[in-house]
Amino acid sequence: SSIFATGAGSLILGVFDAFLNNFALLFAVLLECIIFGWIYDFDELITTLNENSRIKVGKTWKAVIKCILPICIFGLWIQGIYSTLSTGDPVSITIMAILTVVIIVVPFIFTKLPAKNKDFYKIQ
């Protein structure tokens, strides 16, 4: 890659790696646990999983997804943010802050933009 031909290639790789591991991936897993555990019909999901897999899931799996895993992931997420802010240099923290804003703001803007085709929102 042409980024590694410059002297900043290793720095950029380190910043993106720290951002993805300490913030983005843990936040995505936390959101998935909340969405599948609390927002969607979890019992229907369990029924579908049990019908289509060899391994059956039950109450223990439900408790893990709804309570135990979100608490553990949230703790790891907070620890990752704290360690990044306390040990990171100002340049990497600034880049991570910009990445965070872009990842949150850009999808929100795209969902608020009107569709080019007026028939896009019609259900057939």
MDTraj code that builds the backbone (N, CA, C; nanometers):
import mdtraj as md
import numpy as np

residues = "SER SER ILE PHE ALA THR GLY ALA GLY SER LEU ILE LEU GLY VAL PHE ASP ALA PHE LEU ASN ASN PHE ALA LEU LEU PHE ALA VAL LEU LEU GLU CYS ILE ILE PHE GLY TRP ILE TYR ASP PHE ASP GLU LEU ILE THR THR LEU ASN GLU ASN SER ARG ILE LYS VAL GLY LYS THR TRP LYS ALA VAL ILE LYS CYS ILE LEU PRO ILE CYS ILE PHE GLY LEU TRP ILE GLN GLY ILE TYR SER THR LEU SER THR GLY ASP PRO VAL SER ILE THR ILE MET ALA ILE LEU THR VAL VAL ILE ILE VAL VAL PRO PHE ILE PHE THR LYS LEU PRO ALA LYS ASN LYS ASP PHE TYR LYS ILE GLN".split()
xyz = np.array([
    [0.0836, -0.1176, 0.0000],
    [0.0000, 0.0000, 0.0000],
    [0.0884, 0.1243, 0.0000],
    [0.0393, 0.2285, -0.0611],
    [0.1186, 0.3508, -0.0715],
    [0.1322, 0.4232, 0.0619],
    [0.0438, 0.3958, 0.1563],
    [0.0536, 0.4607, 0.2875],
    [0.1808, 0.4161, 0.3594],
    [0.2198, 0.2897, 0.3433],
    [0.3382, 0.2397, 0.4124],
    [0.4676, 0.2856, 0.3466],
    [0.4593, 0.3435, 0.2267],
    [0.5783, 0.3990, 0.1637],
    [0.6195, 0.5289, 0.2318],
    [0.5246, 0.5930, 0.2978],
    [0.5561, 0.7146, 0.3730],
    [0.6033, 0.6761, 0.5126],
    [0.6524, 0.7713, 0.5863],
    [0.6979, 0.7443, 0.7221],
    [0.5841, 0.7295, 0.8206],
    [0.4632, 0.7698, 0.7807],
    [0.3492, 0.7686, 0.8728],
    [0.2647, 0.6419, 0.8611],
    [0.3053, 0.5478, 0.7795],
    [0.2251, 0.4277, 0.7588],
    [0.2033, 0.3472, 0.8851],
    [0.3081, 0.3286, 0.9618],
    [0.2964, 0.2526, 1.0863],
    [0.2104, 0.3266, 1.1882],
    [0.2234, 0.4590, 1.1945],
    [0.1415, 0.5390, 1.2857],
    [-0.0063, 0.5291, 1.2489],
    [-0.0367, 0.5410, 1.1207],
    [-0.1762, 0.5335, 1.0756],
    [-0.2339, 0.3959, 1.1046],
    [-0.1572, 0.2910, 1.0790],
    [-0.2029, 0.1559, 1.1096],
    [-0.2304, 0.1400, 1.2589],
    [-0.1426, 0.1911, 1.3430],
    [-0.1615, 0.1828, 1.4874],
    [-0.2843, 0.2582, 1.5347],
    [-0.3088, 0.3760, 1.4784],
    [-0.4257, 0.4557, 1.5173],
    [-0.5537, 0.3840, 1.4779],
    [-0.5608, 0.3356, 1.3550],
    [-0.6812, 0.2657, 1.3101],
    [-0.7025, 0.1356, 1.3864],
    [-0.5938, 0.0646, 1.4158],
    [-0.6046, -0.0592, 1.4922],
    [-0.6573, -0.0323, 1.6327],
    [-0.6038, 0.0685, 1.6986],
    [-0.6505, 0.1027, 1.8337],
    [-0.7954, 0.1485, 1.8308],
    [-0.8321, 0.2274, 1.7306],
    [-0.9699, 0.2754, 1.7207],
    [-1.0667, 0.1594, 1.7015],
    [-1.0340, 0.0703, 1.6101],
    [-1.1241, -0.0420, 1.5834],
    [-1.1349, -0.1356, 1.7027],
    [-1.0231, -0.1667, 1.7672],
    [-1.0257, -0.2617, 1.8786],
    [-1.0819, -0.2028, 2.0068],
    [-1.0527, -0.0771, 2.0361],
    [-1.0947, -0.0180, 2.1626],
    [-1.2297, 0.0516, 2.1563],
    [-1.2785, 0.0811, 2.0379],
    [-1.4031, 0.1561, 2.0309],
    [-1.5053, 0.0922, 1.9377],
    [-1.4751, 0.0857, 1.8104],
    [-1.5761, 0.0527, 1.7095],
    [-1.6315, -0.0890, 1.7224],
    [-1.5462, -0.1894, 1.7307],
    [-1.5947, -0.3274, 1.7351],
    [-1.6715, -0.3574, 1.8632],
    [-1.6207, -0.3109, 1.9758],
    [-1.6911, -0.3349, 2.1019],
    [-1.8255, -0.2627, 2.1047],
    [-1.8300, -0.1420, 2.0498],
    [-1.9555, -0.0678, 2.0441],
    [-2.0561, -0.1392, 1.9538],
    [-2.0100, -0.1938, 1.8413],
    [-2.0990, -0.2668, 1.7505],
    [-2.1550, -0.3923, 1.8172],
    [-2.0714, -0.4662, 1.8886],
    [-2.1185, -0.5865, 1.9584],
    [-2.2174, -0.5492, 2.0683],
    [-2.1904, -0.4416, 2.1399],
    [-2.2822, -0.3951, 2.2440],
    [-2.4177, -0.3577, 2.1847],
    [-2.4172, -0.2871, 2.0723],
    [-2.5435, -0.2521, 2.0060],
    [-2.6185, -0.3762, 1.9585],
    [-2.5470, -0.4737, 1.9051],
    [-2.6120, -0.5969, 1.8604],
    [-2.6775, -0.6701, 1.9765],
    [-2.6102, -0.6764, 2.0903],
    [-2.6694, -0.7413, 2.2083],
    [-2.7955, -0.6691, 2.2522],
    [-2.7918, -0.5377, 2.2534],
    [-2.9093, -0.4604, 2.2944],
    [-3.0219, -0.4770, 2.1940],
    [-2.9908, -0.4710, 2.0659],
    [-3.0950, -0.4826, 1.9633],
    [-3.1577, -0.6211, 1.9652],
    [-3.0755, -0.7261, 1.9623],
    [-3.1312, -0.8613, 1.9572],
    [-3.1863, -0.9072, 2.0913],
    [-3.1332, -0.8564, 2.2006],
    [-3.1798, -0.8995, 2.3314],
    [-3.3007, -0.8247, 2.3828],
    [-3.3130, -0.6979, 2.3488],
    [-3.4176, -0.6169, 2.4102],
    [-3.5183, -0.5588, 2.3112],
    [-3.4801, -0.5333, 2.1868],
    [-3.5721, -0.4668, 2.0938],
    [-3.6507, -0.5677, 2.0107],
    [-3.5807, -0.6638, 1.9488],
    [-3.6503, -0.7632, 1.8671],
    [-3.7150, -0.8696, 1.9546],
    [-3.8068, -0.9446, 1.8942],
    [-3.8738, -1.0536, 1.9658],
    [-3.7743, -1.1679, 1.9836],
    [-3.7174, -1.1765, 2.1015],
    [-3.6099, -1.2706, 2.1291],
    [-3.6582, -1.4150, 2.1279],
    [-3.7805, -1.4393, 2.1755],
    [-3.8327, -1.5762, 2.1790],
    [-3.8523, -1.6321, 2.0385],
    [-3.8932, -1.5469, 1.9452],
    [-3.9079, -1.5917, 1.8060],
    [-3.7715, -1.6237, 1.7456],
    [-3.6715, -1.5454, 1.7812],
    [-3.5360, -1.5716, 1.7337],
    [-3.4848, -1.7051, 1.7865],
    [-3.5111, -1.7346, 1.9140],
    [-3.4694, -1.8620, 1.9727],
    [-3.5390, -1.9780, 1.9029],
    [-3.6682, -1.9637, 1.8751],
    [-3.7422, -2.0686, 1.8042],
    [-3.6817, -2.0935, 1.6669],
    [-3.6521, -1.9875, 1.5942],
    [-3.5926, -2.0011, 1.4610],
    [-3.4546, -2.0655, 1.4685],
    [-3.3739, -2.0248, 1.5648],
    [-3.2411, -2.0844, 1.5798],
    [-3.2499, -2.2326, 1.6140],
    [-3.3408, -2.2695, 1.7032],
    [-3.3543, -2.4098, 1.7420],
    [-3.4073, -2.4959, 1.6282],
    [-3.4902, -2.4394, 1.5411],
    [-3.5421, -2.5156, 1.4273],
    [-3.4353, -2.5393, 1.3212],
    [-3.3397, -2.4485, 1.3084],
    [-3.2449, -2.4531, 1.1974],
    [-3.1018, -2.4867, 1.2370],
    [-3.0789, -2.5339, 1.3583],
    [-2.9415, -2.5667, 1.3972],
    [-2.9375, -2.6958, 1.4780],
    [-2.8190, -2.7538, 1.4836],
    [-2.8016, -2.8756, 1.5627],
    [-2.7926, -2.8443, 1.7109],
    [-2.7302, -2.7338, 1.7437],
    [-2.7143, -2.6937, 1.8836],
    [-2.8363, -2.6122, 1.9242],
    [-2.9007, -2.6529, 2.0312],
    [-3.0210, -2.5841, 2.0786],
    [-2.9822, -2.4786, 2.1817],
    [-3.0465, -2.3639, 2.1725],
    [-3.0226, -2.2566, 2.2692],
    [-3.1458, -2.2418, 2.3569],
    [-3.1248, -2.1921, 2.4773],
    [-3.2362, -2.1807, 2.5702],
    [-3.2226, -2.0609, 2.6613],
    [-3.2623, -2.0805, 2.7865],
    [-3.2672, -1.9702, 2.8820],
    [-3.1282, -1.9172, 2.9168],
    [-3.0300, -2.0051, 2.9223],
    [-2.8946, -1.9605, 2.9547],
    [-2.8423, -1.8663, 2.8470],
    [-2.8624, -1.9026, 2.7212],
    [-2.8183, -1.8201, 2.6095],
    [-2.8909, -1.6862, 2.6120],
    [-3.0180, -1.6900, 2.6443],
    [-3.0977, -1.5674, 2.6519],
    [-3.0433, -1.4752, 2.7612],
    [-3.0100, -1.5315, 2.8772],
    [-2.9552, -1.4515, 2.9871],
    [-2.8190, -1.3930, 2.9507],
    [-2.7383, -1.4711, 2.8807],
    [-2.6059, -1.4232, 2.8409],
    [-2.6188, -1.3061, 2.7443],
    [-2.7041, -1.3188, 2.6424],
    [-2.7191, -1.2135, 2.5418],
    [-2.7834, -1.0884, 2.6008],
    [-2.8811, -1.1055, 2.6893],
    [-2.9537, -0.9901, 2.7426],
    [-2.8798, -0.9189, 2.8551],
    [-2.8083, -0.9909, 2.9398],
    [-2.7529, -0.9286, 3.0611],
    [-2.6015, -0.9393, 3.0735],
    [-2.5504, -1.0606, 3.0716],
    [-2.4099, -1.0824, 3.1050],
    [-2.3165, -1.0225, 3.0000],
    [-2.3397, -1.0540, 2.8733],
    [-2.2521, -1.0058, 2.7670],
    [-2.2522, -0.8532, 2.7547],
    [-2.3682, -0.7849, 2.7582],
    [-2.3628, -0.6381, 2.7513],
    [-2.2846, -0.5741, 2.8661],
    [-2.2963, -0.6291, 2.9861],
    [-2.2221, -0.5737, 3.0998],
    [-2.0717, -0.5916, 3.0795],
    [-2.0299, -0.7105, 3.0364],
    [-1.8874, -0.7365, 3.0128],
    [-1.8329, -0.6500, 2.8992],
    [-1.9059, -0.6438, 2.7887],
    [-1.8618, -0.5647, 2.6736],
    [-1.8556, -0.4164, 2.7093],
    [-1.9546, -0.3674, 2.7844],
    [-1.9544, -0.2268, 2.8251],
    [-1.8324, -0.1962, 2.9118],
    [-1.7989, -0.2863, 3.0029],
    [-1.6797, -0.2673, 3.0852],
    [-1.5525, -0.2633, 3.0022],
    [-1.5397, -0.3549, 2.9060],
    [-1.4233, -0.3547, 2.8178],
    [-1.4180, -0.2290, 2.7323],
    [-1.5344, -0.1830, 2.6873],
    [-1.5429, -0.0633, 2.6040],
    [-1.4954, 0.0599, 2.6816],
    [-1.5446, 0.0751, 2.8050],
    [-1.5040, 0.1881, 2.8887],
    [-1.3541, 0.1812, 2.9191],
    [-1.3038, 0.0614, 2.9482],
    [-1.1609, 0.0448, 2.9756],
    [-1.0780, 0.0802, 2.8528],
    [-1.1234, 0.0408, 2.7341],
    [-1.0516, 0.0730, 2.6109],
    [-1.0490, 0.2222, 2.5833],
    [-1.1621, 0.2883, 2.6061],
    [-1.1666, 0.4336, 2.5871],
    [-1.0747, 0.5027, 2.6875],
    [-1.0796, 0.4588, 2.8130],
    [-0.9950, 0.5187, 2.9165],
    [-0.8466, 0.5003, 2.8844],
    [-0.8087, 0.3798, 2.8442],
    [-0.6670, 0.3556, 2.8149],
    [-0.6222, 0.4343, 2.6922],
    [-0.7104, 0.4484, 2.5939],
    [-0.6754, 0.5268, 2.4758],
    [-0.6568, 0.6735, 2.5121],
    [-0.7475, 0.7270, 2.5931],
    [-0.7374, 0.8680, 2.6309],
    [-0.6207, 0.8947, 2.7254],
    [-0.5873, 0.7988, 2.8105],
    [-0.4805, 0.8231, 2.9078],
    [-0.3410, 0.7961, 2.8523],
    [-0.3286, 0.7071, 2.7553],
    [-0.1955, 0.6733, 2.7044],
    [-0.1715, 0.7194, 2.5614],
    [-0.2751, 0.7606, 2.4910],
    [-0.2592, 0.7994, 2.3511],
    [-0.2003, 0.9384, 2.3362],
    [-0.1358, 0.9597, 2.2223],
    [-0.0826, 1.0922, 2.1951],
    [-0.1935, 1.1792, 2.1343],
    [-0.1788, 1.3108, 2.1384],
    [-0.2857, 1.3997, 2.0903],
    [-0.3240, 1.3786, 1.9440],
    [-0.2291, 1.3417, 1.8599],
    [-0.2603, 1.3211, 1.7180],
    [-0.3524, 1.2014, 1.7011],
    [-0.3199, 1.0891, 1.7651],
    [-0.4061, 0.9714, 1.7500],
    [-0.5415, 0.9926, 1.8140],
    [-0.5483, 1.0627, 1.9257],
    [-0.6780, 1.0892, 1.9881],
    [-0.7628, 1.1780, 1.8974],
    [-0.7002, 1.2760, 1.8328],
    [-0.7733, 1.3625, 1.7392],
    [-0.8247, 1.2827, 1.6201],
    [-0.7416, 1.1959, 1.5646],
    [-0.7849, 1.1133, 1.4511],
    [-0.8992, 1.0220, 1.4925],
    [-0.8909, 0.9627, 1.6107],
    [-0.9985, 0.8755, 1.6587],
    [-1.1275, 0.9536, 1.6823],
    [-1.1164, 1.0753, 1.7322],
    [-1.2358, 1.1580, 1.7518],
    [-1.3006, 1.1915, 1.6181],
    [-1.2187, 1.2223, 1.5179],
    [-1.2725, 1.2505, 1.3842],
    [-1.3392, 1.1263, 1.3270],
    [-1.2765, 1.0102, 1.3411],
    [-1.3369, 0.8855, 1.2931],
    [-1.4699, 0.8581, 1.3622],
    [-1.4767, 0.8840, 1.4918],
    [-1.6008, 0.8623, 1.5660],
    [-1.7117, 0.9516, 1.5138],
    [-1.6806, 1.0785, 1.4931],
    [-1.7814, 1.1716, 1.4414],
    [-1.8263, 1.1294, 1.3020],
    [-1.7318, 1.0910, 1.2182],
    [-1.7671, 1.0489, 1.0818],
    [-1.8553, 0.9249, 1.0846],
    [-1.8214, 0.8279, 1.1679],
    [-1.8984, 0.7038, 1.1732],
    [-2.0391, 0.7270, 1.2272],
    [-2.0569, 0.8252, 1.3139],
    [-2.1894, 0.8523, 1.3698],
    [-2.2679, 0.9497, 1.2830],
    [-2.2044, 1.0552, 1.2338],
    [-2.2758, 1.1620, 1.1636],
    [-2.3092, 1.1250, 1.0190],
    [-2.2167, 1.0661, 0.9466],
    [-2.2395, 1.0375, 0.8041],
    [-2.3593, 0.9451, 0.7814],
    [-2.3739, 0.8327, 0.8518],
    [-2.4946, 0.7514, 0.8305],
    [-2.6234, 0.8257, 0.8669],
    [-2.6180, 0.9096, 0.9696],
    [-2.7362, 0.9871, 1.0067],
    [-2.7750, 1.0828, 0.8942],
    [-2.6771, 1.1480, 0.8327],
    [-2.7052, 1.2388, 0.7207],
    [-2.7638, 1.1612, 0.6037],
    [-2.7080, 1.0446, 0.5728],
    [-2.7595, 0.9651, 0.4615],
    [-2.9028, 0.9195, 0.4840],
    [-2.9403, 0.8911, 0.6077],
    [-3.0787, 0.8492, 0.6328],
    [-3.1752, 0.9656, 0.6242],
    [-3.1289, 1.0865, 0.6440],
    [-3.2162, 1.2037, 0.6381],
    [-3.2263, 1.2641, 0.4985],
    [-3.1374, 1.2288, 0.4087],
    [-3.1444, 1.2810, 0.2724],
    [-3.2659, 1.2227, 0.2007],
    [-3.3355, 1.3050, 0.1228],
    [-3.4504, 1.2515, 0.0491],
    [-3.4041, 1.1622, -0.0663],
    [-3.4879, 1.0668, -0.1007],
    [-3.4562, 0.9769, -0.2116],
    [-3.4712, 1.0512, -0.3436],
    [-3.3893, 1.0158, -0.4428],
    [-3.3997, 1.0784, -0.5747],
    [-3.5263, 1.0347, -0.6461],
    [-3.5658, 0.9105, -0.6228],
    [-3.6851, 0.8557, -0.6857],
    [-3.8006, 0.8667, -0.5865],
    [-3.9076, 0.9342, -0.6245],
    [-4.0214, 0.9541, -0.5337],
    [-4.0929, 0.8227, -0.5024],
    [-4.0803, 0.7225, -0.5887],
    [-4.1446, 0.5932, -0.5660],
    [-4.0636, 0.5041, -0.4720],
    [-3.9501, 0.5514, -0.4259],
    [-3.8619, 0.4714, -0.3415],
    [-3.9297, 0.4297, -0.2116],
    [-4.0106, 0.5191, -0.1536],
    [-4.0717, 0.4914, -0.0241],
    [-4.2035, 0.4161, -0.0348],
    [-4.2540, 0.3957, -0.1552],
    [-4.3811, 0.3245, -0.1714],
    [-4.3599, 0.1751, -0.1553],
    [-4.4483, 0.1132, -0.0807],
    [-4.4429, -0.0316, -0.0598],
    [-4.5278, -0.0978, -0.1663],
    [-4.4704, -0.1958, -0.2317],
    [-4.5455, -0.2616, -0.3395],
    [-4.6178, -0.3824, -0.2900],
])
top = md.Topology()
chain = top.add_chain()
for i, resn in enumerate(residues, 1):
    res = top.add_residue(resn, chain, resSeq=i)
    for name in ("N", "CA", "C"):
        top.add_atom(name, md.element.get_by_symbol(name[0]), res)
traj = md.Trajectory(xyz[None], top)
